[in-house]
């Protein structure tokens, strides 16, 4: 069975049709990814991946760099606006190039195989495994906190619980797309309820007159009067906020599993980003209404300190909320990162086994197992917090390259049908802000940025040896074929099938100036 370059997105079952002879003959089952992500699940994927442990634990980074409560709130609001600009650009790309894989698929389509592979290489090698490992460790630390109230949980206990959580959620995602999205829905609602509790308590504090820190005279006074806000510090505060909003592009990784993506993908983005910005801003207002800037800066877990101060015996709600939030975050990252591996294998940039799905459950089991295994390896390494600095730079770099690709694609294929066409000021404004933050990152953290670039560029020789070099010795192809066959038998997977009845009409996805499909093969 051949792998088709353009995957359809619904799992059709056995059906009958009339043959030319007039007799009915049974057509075999068609195995492909299911379209089971509706508007609600699409929103929860975005919200659930944005809202992780950060807003509960360390909003102090924004306050520390901005220098005042007022500027910190401005940074949070503008950080949401910048993420909104980026998400508008991704909405256009998502409906113009309706492939799963997000940044990787768009960069590959626009700039070619090498650029796409470098993004894929850094994401699969370090970006997603490291992020998943950090979220899993945060989950295990907060679950074990009641068991070890007076000390840090043991190293081995946190690793074992993190690995157990990862393997359980990998099993869930292997079993059913619907079950995975339902878990995402439930835990996203849970974390919004936890933030809602913080906001309500904060509003009660404000109505009781505890809002002195939020008055303009006090809010915009510097925490350290002798030190004023510099452009570099404000840029670093924006960088902290932009990392807190990371995940706004994750729905684009599963475009082919979204029901009516041309309608639901942009709608989910338009609903989710303003909602998260609103919730983040009100949560920070609640923190500032109940805690002094000095208290907030000295806390390693702001929401926990907030709970201990105001909830009394019910303060245990906050650690539980962080644990539930991170559990949902692990599920969301597993779901989306496995689709990145799936898309990369389908383009020929990763082993073909990763482009296969279970013939009954229609889930990308090999890709999910690779993501889980890579994360467990990172957990065993131990130094995850050093790796996360490199991840942040690579992640931010990929946003700018992708949105720059939107402008280049507009110039390259001006007559291509685009269901959504954002104003040019949107990508230009985002790229100007992106370049400013990237410049300050390079200036303030040259070693971190340099290592991030080196990690990405190690993919160049891998690309030319593994992908570009077509005339490999027959023994290599034979080994790959045998390994693929073993993997197919163990996981019970096959290549997805393609239903010609579900292709979009040529007039919809064709460049009118050239008559060529926008999905022409990339050499």
N, C-alpha and C positions, 0 to 999 in steps of 0.2 A: 504494500500500500504506500503511495507516495504522499509526502507532506505537501500540502498546498500552501503557497505563500500568503494567501489572503484568507484568514480563518473566519468562518461564520460563527454565530454565537448562540445557537439554541440546540438542545439535544433532542433530535427527532427520533421517534420510535418507528417500529415496523408499520408499513403501510402498503397498500396495493394500488396498482395502476394498470391501465389497459395497454396491452402490447399491440403491435401493428396487426397481429393476427386476430385481434379482438378478444383474445383470452387474457385473463388477469393472472399476473405473476407477482410473486412476493418479492419486494425489494428488501435487501438486508438492512438491519438497523444502522442508523447513521450516528456515529460517535463524535461529539464535539462539545465545546464548552457551552454551558447552559446560560441563557439570558434570565437571570434570577435577581438582578439588582434593580429594584424599582427606585422611585424618587426618595422614599424614606431611607432605604438602605444606602443609597448614594450619599445622602446628607450625613448619615451616621459614619460612613467611611471617612469622609473629610473631617468632620468634627472630632470623631474618635481618634484619628491620627494626629490632629493638631493638639488637642487637649491631652497631654500625657501627664507626667509627674511634675513638670516644670512649674506650672502655675500654682501648684500646691506647695512646692518646696522652696524655690529660689527666685522670686521676683526681685530679690535684693540686688541682683546684678544690674538691672536697669537703674534702680535708685542710686547705687554706688557710683555709677559712671555719670549719671545726669546731675547728681549733686543736690537736687531738691525734689520735694514731693510733686510740685506743679509740673516741672519739666518731665518727671518720670511718667506722669499721666499723659502728657502730650506725646511722649515717645510711644506709649502703648497704643494710643489712638492712631498716630501716624504709621506705626508699624503695621497695624491692621489695614490701613488704607493702601500701603505699599504692597502688602500681600494681595489685596483686592485687585490692584493693577496687574500684578503677575497672573492672578487667576483668570482675569478677563482674557489675557493673551493665550493662556492655556485652553480656555474655552474655545477660542477660534481654531487653535491647532487641533484640538480634540475632535471637532466636527468636520474639519477639513481633511485630516488624516485619521480616519476612524479606526486606528489600530490600538490594541493593548500595548503597554510598554512605556507609556509616558515619554519622558525626556529622550530616552534611548531611541524609541521608534521615530520620533520627530527629527532628531539630529541625524539619524541614519538615512532617513528619507531625503532630508534637505542637503546635508553636507557629505554624505557618502559613508561607506563602511568603516573606515579607520576612525573617524571622529566618534561615530556611534559606539564602536567597540571600546574606545578608551573610557567613555562614560559607563558602559556595561561592566568593563573590567574592574574599575575602581568601586563600583556599586556592589558587585558580587563578591569581590575579594575582601573589602574592608567596610564599606559604608553601611550596608544593611546588617551584616552580622554584628558589627560593633554596636550599632544603635539598638538592635534587639537584645544584645547581651547586657547593655547598661539598663534598659527598661526591665529586663528580667531580674537583674540584681536588685534594682530598686523595689520591685515587687516582693522578692524574698526577704529583703531587709525589713520591710514594714509588716509582713506577715509574721516574722519571727520576733518582732519587737516586744510583744506581750510575753513571749516565752523567756526572753533575756532582757528584762526591764532595766537592769543596772549596768549593762555592758553591751558592747558591740556583738552582734550574732557571730558565731564561729565561721571562719572562712569556708570550711568544707560544707557546713550546713546550708549556707546561702547558695553555694554553687550547686549542690544537689537539688535543692528546692527549685532553683532557676531552671535547671535541666529538666526536671520533672514537669514543670509548667510548660516549657517549650515542647516537650514530647507529647503532652496531652493535647495542646492546641494544634500541633501538627497532625495528630490523629483526627481531630475534629475537622480540620480543613481537608484532609484526605478523604474523609467519609462523606461529606456533603457540603456543597456551596451554600445551600439554604441554611443549614445549621450554623455554619460559620458567620453568615450575615445576620442571623437572628442573635447570636452571641454579641456581635458588634452592636446591634440595635439596643439590646438590653443594657450593656455596660456603658454605652454612650449616654443613654438616658440616666443611668446611675451617676455618672460623673457630673452631668449637668445638674442633677438634683443636689449633689454635694456642694457644687459651686453656688447653686441657688440658696442653700442653707447659709453659706458664708455671706452672700449678698443680703439676705433678709436680716441676719444678725447685725450686719453693718448698717443697714438702713434704720434699724431700731436704735442703734447707737447714735446715729445722726439726729433722729427725731427726739432723742433724749438730750440733745444739746452737745454731744461730743463730736463736734466738727471743726474745732479750732484749727487743727492741722490742715484742713481743706480750704480755709479762707485764703483769698489771694495774697494778702500781706504775709502770711506765714508760709503758705504752700510754695511760693517762689523765692523764699529766703534760703540761702545756701546752708546746708547742714554744717559745713566747715566754712565759716564766714571769710577766712583769709584765702580760700581757694575758690576762684570763680570757674564757671563751666568753659572748657576749651572746646574747640571744634573737634579735636581728636577724641575727647572723652564723650561728647555727644554722639559721635559716629559709633564709638564702641557700645554706647547704650542702645542705639538703633540696631546694632549687630546682635546684641543680646535679645532684643525684642523680636527681631526677624527670625532668630533660631527658635524662639518660643512659638512662632506661627508656622514653623516648618511642618509640612504634611498637607498643605493646601492643594498640592498637585497630585495627590495619591489616587484620586478617582480616575485620572487619565491612564493609570497603569492597568485598569480593568475595563476599558471602554467597550470591548467586545462582549462583555457580560452584562452591560447595562441595557435595560429595556428602553427602546427608543432613545438612543444616546444623543441624537441631534436635538432632542427636546429636554431630556432629563439631565444630561451632563451640565449644560449651562445653568439650568434652573437650580441644581444642587449647589453649584458654586455661588450663585447669587444669593441663595438662602444661608449657606453655611458660613461664609467669610464674615458678613456683617454680624451674624449672631455670635460668632466666637469673639470678634472685636468688642461687641457690646458686653459680653459676659466677662472677658478679661478686664475691661476698664472698670466695670462695677465691682469686680472682685478686688482689684487693687484699691479702689475707693473704700471698700469695707475694711481691708487691712489697715489703711491709713487712719480710718476713723476710730480704730480700736487699739492701735499700736503706735508708739512713737517711732520716728525714723531710726533712732538708735537701737530700739528693740528689734526692729525689722532687720537691720543690718547685722545684728549679732546672732540672728537665728539661722540655723542650718535647714530648718523645715518650717517655713512661715505659717502654713496652715495648721501644723501641729501646735506651734506656739500660740496661735490665734485661738485654737480650741481649748488649750489648757487655761488660757486667760478668761474665756467667756463661757465655756460650756460646762465647766466643773466636772461632775462624774460622767457626763456624756462626751468628754473630750476624746474618748476612744474612737468616736465616729470619724475623726480626721485621719488617723493612720489607716483605718479600714477603707476610707474613701480613696486614699492614695493607692492602696493595694489594688482595689477594684479598677481604678483608672488605668494603672499600669497593666493589669491583666487584659483589659480591652485593647490597650495599645499594642501589646504583644500579638494579639489575634489579628489586628489590622495590619501590622507590619508584615506578618507571615503571609497573609492573604495577598497583599499587593506585591511584595518582593518576589514571591514565587511566580507571579505573572510576568515579572521582568525577566527571570530566567527562561520562562516558557517562550517569551517573544524573542529573546536573544538566540535561543536554539532554533527557532523557526526561521530566523534570518540566516542561519548557518554559522553564527558566531560562537555558539556553545555546542557541546555534544548533542546529537540529534535525539538521544534518549530523553533529554529535558523538554523536548517539544511534544512529548506524548502524554496522553491522558488515559485514565482508567476507562475500560470499555463499557462499564456499567454505571459507575458513579460520575463519570465525566469530570474528574478532578485531576490536576497536574501533579500526580503523586511524586514522580522523580524530582521535579523542581522543588516541591515542598520539602522532601527529604534532604536535598542539597542545602537549602536555606537553614534547616534545623541543624544539620551536621556542622556547617560552617560557624554557626553561632555557638555551638557547644565547644568547638575548638577555641574560639575567642574567649569563652568563659574559662577554659583551662589555662590560657596564657596569663590571665590575671590582670595585666596593666590596661584595663579597658578605658580608664579616664584619660590616659595620654593619647590613646588612639582616637577618642571622640573629638579632640581638637583638630586632627587632620581631616576627620570625616566632615566636620562643619564647614571647613574651607572648600572641600571638593563638592559638597552639596550645593553650597552657595554659588560656586563657579558654574555648575551645570545649569542653574536657573538662567544666568545671564547668557550663556551660549545658546540655550534653547530659544529664548525670546529674541536674541539677535537673529536666529534662524528664521523667525517669523517675518522679520523685515526683509531678509534675503529672499525668502520664498515669495513674498509679495512682488519683488522685482523680477525674480526668475520666472514665475508663472502668474502674470498679472490677470489672466483671464480664467484662472481656475475657479470653479464654483465654490464659494465659501458661504455656508448657511449663516455664519456669524462673521462679521467683519468689523473689528474694533477700530476706533479712530487712531490714527498714527501717533497722536500725542500720548496714548496709553503706553505702548511699548517703548517709545522714546523716553518718556518720563521715568519709567521703571529702570531702563538701562543707565540713565544718568545717575540715578540714586545708587544703583548697583555698582557702577564704576567708582563712585565716591567711597562707598563702604569697602569695596575690594582694595582700593588704593590705601586706605587707612589700615586695613588688615595687613597688607604687605609691609607697611611702614612699621607698625607696632609689633607684629609677630612674624618677622621674616623667616625664622627657622621653621615654624609650624607650617606656613604657606609653602615654603620650599620643599619640605618633606611631603606635603600633600601633592604637589606637582610631580615629584619624583615617583610617588606611588602610582599616579595616573599614567606617567610616561613609561613605566615598566611594561605596560601593555603593548607598546609599539612592536618590540621583537616577537611577542607572543602572537600578535595579529599577523605578522608577515610569515611566521613559521606555521601557525595553526590554521589560518584562514586563507591568506592570499596565496600561499604555496600550494598549488593544485597537484603537482606531479610528485607526490610522496611515494616512497617505496610501497610495493604491494603488501608487504608484511605489516606495515602500520595500518593500512585500511582493513586488513584481515583481523587484526587485534581489536580495532574499533568495532568492527561488525560483530565479532564474537561477544564483546563486552555489552554491546547494545542488545543483542539477543538474550543474554543472561538477564539483563535488567528488565527487558520486556516480560520475560517469564516470571521473574520474582514479583514484579509490581502489577502484572496483568494489564499492561498499557499498550496502546496503539497510537498511530498518528491520527489527529483529528480529521474528520471527513468534511467535505465541502458540498453544500447544496446550491446548485446554480439558481434555483428559484429565489434564493435569498440575497442574490447580488443586487446592489444598488444599480439602478439603470445608468447606462453610460453617460447620459446627459447630466447626471447628478455629480459624478466624480471624475469628469474629464476636463482637461485643459482645452478650452475651445480654440485656442490659437494653434495648437499643434495636433489636436485629435488624439493625443496619447493619454492613457490613463495616468492619474497621479500616483498609481501604485506600480509603475513600471519598475522592472527589476533593477537593482543597484549592482553595478559591477564592482 
